[in-house]
Amino acid sequence: MNQTAEDLKKNVSEFYGTIARDPAASGCGCGPSACCGVSPGESMSESYAGKEGYVAEADLGLGCGIPDEFADLQPGQTVLDLGSGAGNDAFVARGAVGESGRVIGVDMTSDMLARARANAAARGYDNVEFRLGEIEHLPVTSATVDRILSNCVLNLVPDKDAAHREMFRVLKPGGRFSISDIAMEGAVSPEIRNAASLYVGCISGAVTRDAMTQSLEAAGFVDVHMPKVVTYPLDAGMIKSFLPAGADAEALLKDVRVYKVTVTGTKPAGTPKSQASACCGSSCCN
């Protein structure tokens, strides 16, 4: 049975809310877990150890890359982290932009926001804030951020075209994004697409690399590239438990390939601010 966009959002929010309340109880996400459907022993998350600004308590192992590697973060910039979770990438961004910079995290899960805000407060970070909101309707004023980061989140957004248009809206002309995410190639069956557990685990909501690039370019971005692409094997035995009874996981996955990618792009420097002057979020402020 096809799920609505609201159903999917509810599933995602409830799932990640559970992780926020008790990270040890999750056993899921895109870290070393079965919910991503990758082979045993594989993990899509990467180590942040040693990175400036890294806060171990904010790293729940839910990412699929390190997006700031390709973001060209500079002191004094304003950075927006989409799907900021417990604040991991936001705090790493703060380490790069410094005291003169500013970091805004947006997440739709209240429990994750509470954890992120507590992490920031414990360290006295007054230039990092976390806002409740959806990526398709960002609570951020147009043309006010220099960089956008996101880590294994946009695959969870039902309307990716709307999310990409919102990214374009809030970036300043000449601004840049760097997103780590999941892509899927091949004949992806309805059974795979409709598996809710696979969706919150980052697999069934993924699109192809071409579709991702085309959507970003349609939103207005230029110089869209994928500087990092890693192939991940899917494990039919793990995925079978999330499919309808009698579904042949081996057959359904025969021509399916999963990648973790980092994609970057730029908002043209000559873009008039008047082209995207509206504030689409529920609470929009600089």
C-alpha positions as CSV (number, residue, x, y, z in Angstrom):
1,M,0.0,0.0,0.0
2,N,1.4,3.4,-1.0
3,Q,2.1,5.8,1.9
4,T,1.3,9.5,1.7
5,A,4.0,12.1,2.2
6,E,2.5,12.8,5.6
7,D,2.7,9.2,6.5
8,L,6.3,9.1,5.6
9,K,7.1,12.2,7.5
10,K,5.4,10.8,10.6
11,N,7.3,7.6,10.3
12,V,10.6,9.4,10.0
13,S,9.9,11.8,12.9
14,E,8.8,9.0,15.2
15,F,11.7,6.8,14.3
16,Y,14.4,9.5,14.8
17,G,12.6,10.8,17.9
18,T,13.1,7.3,19.4
19,I,16.8,7.5,18.6
20,A,17.1,11.0,20.1
21,R,15.6,9.8,23.4
22,D,17.7,6.6,23.5
23,P,20.5,6.4,20.9
24,A,21.6,3.0,22.2
25,A,18.2,1.4,21.6
26,S,17.9,2.3,17.9
27,G,19.9,-0.4,16.2
28,C,19.0,1.4,13.0
29,G,19.7,4.4,10.8
30,C,22.5,4.5,8.3
31,G,25.3,3.6,10.7
32,P,26.4,0.0,11.2
33,S,22.8,-1.4,11.2
34,A,20.4,-3.6,9.4
35,C,17.9,-0.9,8.6
36,C,20.1,0.4,5.7
37,G,20.0,-3.1,4.3
38,V,23.8,-3.1,3.6
39,S,25.9,-6.2,4.1
40,P,26.8,-7.2,7.7
41,G,29.8,-5.3,9.0
42,E,29.3,-2.5,6.5
43,S,28.6,1.1,7.8
44,M,27.6,4.1,5.7
45,S,28.7,6.5,8.5
46,E,32.2,7.9,8.7
47,S,34.5,8.9,11.5
48,Y,34.7,12.5,12.6
49,A,37.3,11.9,15.2
50,G,39.9,14.6,15.2
51,K,37.9,17.2,13.2
52,E,37.8,20.7,14.6
53,G,34.5,21.3,16.5
54,Y,33.6,17.6,16.8
55,V,31.2,16.8,19.7
56,A,31.1,13.1,20.3
57,E,27.8,13.4,22.2
58,A,26.2,14.8,19.0
59,D,27.4,12.0,16.8
60,L,24.7,9.4,16.7
61,G,26.2,7.5,13.7
62,L,23.3,8.3,11.4
63,G,25.2,10.0,8.6
64,C,26.6,8.7,5.3
65,G,29.6,11.0,4.8
66,I,31.2,14.1,6.0
67,P,29.7,16.9,3.9
68,D,31.9,19.7,5.2
69,E,34.9,18.1,3.4
70,F,33.7,19.7,0.1
71,A,31.9,22.8,1.5
72,D,34.8,25.3,1.5
73,L,33.7,26.6,4.9
74,Q,35.4,29.9,5.9
75,P,35.5,32.0,9.0
76,G,32.6,34.4,9.4
77,Q,30.2,32.5,7.1
78,T,26.6,31.6,7.9
79,V,26.0,27.8,7.5
80,L,22.7,26.0,7.4
81,D,22.5,22.3,8.3
82,L,19.5,20.5,7.0
83,G,18.2,17.7,9.2
84,S,20.6,18.7,11.9
85,G,19.8,15.9,14.3
86,A,21.7,16.1,17.6
87,G,24.0,18.7,16.0
88,N,27.0,16.8,14.8
89,D,27.6,18.6,11.5
90,A,26.5,21.9,12.9
91,F,29.2,21.8,15.5
92,V,31.8,20.7,13.0
93,A,30.7,23.7,10.8
94,R,31.1,26.0,13.9
95,G,34.6,24.8,14.2
96,A,35.3,26.0,10.7
97,V,33.4,29.3,10.7
98,G,34.6,30.3,14.2
99,E,33.2,32.7,16.6
100,S,32.5,35.3,13.9
101,G,30.4,32.8,11.9
102,R,26.9,31.5,12.5
103,V,25.3,28.0,12.2
104,I,21.6,27.3,11.9
105,G,20.3,23.7,12.2
106,V,16.8,22.8,11.0
107,D,15.1,19.5,12.0
108,M,11.5,18.4,12.1
109,T,11.9,16.1,15.1
110,S,11.4,17.9,18.5
111,D,13.4,15.3,20.5
112,M,16.4,15.8,18.2
113,L,16.2,19.5,18.6
114,A,16.1,19.2,22.3
115,R,19.2,17.0,22.3
116,A,21.0,19.4,19.9
117,R,20.1,22.5,21.9
118,A,21.3,20.8,25.1
119,N,24.6,20.0,23.4
120,A,25.0,23.6,22.3
121,A,24.0,25.0,25.7
122,A,26.4,22.7,27.6
123,R,29.3,24.3,25.6
124,G,28.1,27.8,25.7
125,Y,27.7,28.1,21.9
126,D,25.8,31.3,21.3
127,N,26.3,31.4,17.5
128,V,24.7,28.0,16.9
129,E,20.9,27.7,16.9
130,F,18.4,24.9,16.1
131,R,15.0,25.6,14.5
132,L,12.0,23.3,14.2
133,G,10.9,23.0,10.5
134,E,10.7,20.9,7.4
135,I,13.2,21.1,4.6
136,E,10.4,21.7,2.0
137,H,9.4,24.8,4.0
138,L,12.5,26.1,5.6
139,P,12.2,28.6,8.5
140,V,15.0,30.7,7.1
141,T,14.9,34.1,5.3
142,S,15.8,34.1,1.6
143,A,19.4,34.7,0.5
144,T,20.8,34.7,4.0
145,V,23.2,31.7,4.2
146,D,26.6,31.2,2.6
147,R,26.7,27.4,2.8
148,I,24.3,24.5,3.1
149,L,25.2,21.1,4.6
150,S,23.2,17.9,4.9
151,N,24.1,14.4,5.9
152,C,21.9,11.4,4.8
153,V,18.7,13.4,5.2
154,L,17.3,14.5,1.8
155,N,16.6,10.9,0.8
156,L,14.0,11.0,3.6
157,V,12.2,14.0,2.2
158,P,9.2,13.0,0.1
159,D,9.2,16.1,-2.2
160,K,12.9,16.5,-3.1
161,D,12.2,19.1,-5.8
162,A,10.6,21.4,-3.2
163,A,13.5,20.8,-0.9
164,H,16.0,21.8,-3.6
165,R,14.1,24.9,-4.5
166,E,14.1,25.9,-0.8
167,M,17.9,25.4,-0.7
168,F,18.2,27.7,-3.7
169,R,15.9,30.3,-2.1
170,V,17.8,30.6,1.2
171,L,21.4,30.6,-0.2
172,K,23.0,33.9,-1.0
173,P,24.0,34.4,-4.7
174,G,27.3,32.7,-5.0
175,G,26.5,30.4,-2.1
176,R,27.3,26.7,-2.2
177,F,25.9,23.5,-0.9
178,S,27.6,20.2,0.0
179,I,25.3,17.2,0.7
180,S,26.1,13.6,1.7
181,D,23.3,11.3,0.7
182,I,22.2,8.0,-0.7
183,A,21.4,7.2,-4.3
184,M,19.8,4.1,-5.8
185,E,20.1,2.8,-9.4
186,G,18.3,0.0,-11.2
187,A,14.8,-1.4,-11.2
188,V,13.5,-0.5,-7.8
189,S,10.3,-2.4,-7.2
190,P,7.2,-1.0,-5.4
191,E,7.8,-3.5,-2.6
192,I,11.1,-1.9,-1.9
193,R,9.8,1.7,-2.3
194,N,6.9,1.0,0.1
195,A,8.9,-0.6,2.9
196,A,8.6,1.9,5.7
197,S,11.5,0.5,7.7
198,L,13.7,0.8,4.6
199,Y,12.5,4.4,4.1
200,V,13.5,5.6,7.6
201,G,16.8,3.6,7.2
202,C,17.7,5.7,4.1
203,I,17.2,3.2,1.3
204,S,13.8,3.2,-0.3
205,G,13.5,7.0,-0.4
206,A,16.7,7.4,-2.4
207,V,16.6,8.5,-6.1
208,T,19.1,7.9,-8.9
209,R,22.2,10.1,-9.2
210,D,20.9,11.5,-12.5
211,A,17.6,12.4,-10.9
212,M,19.3,14.0,-8.0
213,T,21.5,16.1,-10.3
214,Q,18.6,17.0,-12.6
215,S,16.4,18.2,-9.7
216,L,19.2,20.4,-8.3
217,E,19.8,21.9,-11.7
218,A,16.1,22.5,-12.2
219,A,16.1,24.4,-8.9
220,G,18.6,26.8,-10.4
221,F,22.0,25.4,-9.2
222,V,25.0,25.3,-11.4
223,D,28.3,23.4,-11.3
224,V,26.5,20.4,-9.8
225,H,29.1,17.6,-9.2
226,M,29.6,14.4,-7.2
227,P,33.2,14.5,-5.9
228,K,32.6,11.3,-3.8
229,V,30.7,8.2,-4.8
230,V,31.0,4.9,-2.9
231,T,29.1,1.7,-3.8
232,Y,27.5,-0.3,-1.1
233,P,26.3,-4.0,-1.3
234,L,22.7,-4.7,-0.3
235,D,22.0,-7.7,1.8
236,A,18.9,-9.6,0.7
237,G,18.6,-11.5,4.0
238,M,18.4,-8.2,6.0
239,I,16.0,-6.5,3.6
240,K,13.6,-9.6,3.4
241,S,12.3,-8.9,6.9
242,F,11.0,-5.5,5.8
243,L,9.2,-6.8,2.7
244,P,5.7,-8.3,2.4
245,A,5.4,-12.0,3.1
246,G,6.4,-14.2,0.2
247,A,8.4,-11.4,-1.5
248,D,11.6,-12.6,-3.2
249,A,14.2,-10.2,-1.9
250,E,17.0,-11.7,-4.1
251,A,14.9,-11.2,-7.3
252,L,13.8,-7.7,-6.2
253,L,17.4,-6.6,-5.6
254,K,19.0,-8.3,-8.6
255,D,19.6,-5.1,-10.6
256,V,19.5,-2.6,-7.7
257,R,22.7,-0.7,-6.6
258,V,23.1,1.6,-3.7
259,Y,25.7,4.4,-3.5
260,K,26.6,7.0,-0.9
261,V,27.5,10.2,-2.6
262,T,28.5,13.7,-1.8
263,V,27.0,16.3,-4.2
264,T,28.0,19.9,-4.4
265,G,26.6,22.9,-6.4
266,T,26.5,26.7,-6.4
267,K,23.8,29.3,-6.7
268,P,24.8,31.7,-9.5
269,A,26.4,34.9,-8.3
270,G,24.2,37.0,-10.5
271,T,20.9,35.6,-9.1
272,P,18.7,38.6,-8.2
273,K,17.5,38.4,-4.6
274,S,14.1,39.6,-5.7
275,Q,13.6,36.2,-7.5
276,A,13.2,34.5,-4.1
277,S,12.2,37.1,-1.6
278,A,9.4,35.2,0.2
279,C,10.0,33.5,3.6
280,C,8.4,30.1,3.4
281,G,8.9,28.8,6.9
282,S,6.5,28.9,9.8
283,S,8.9,31.2,11.7
284,C,11.3,33.1,9.5
285,C,14.1,35.2,10.9
286,N,17.7,36.1,10.1
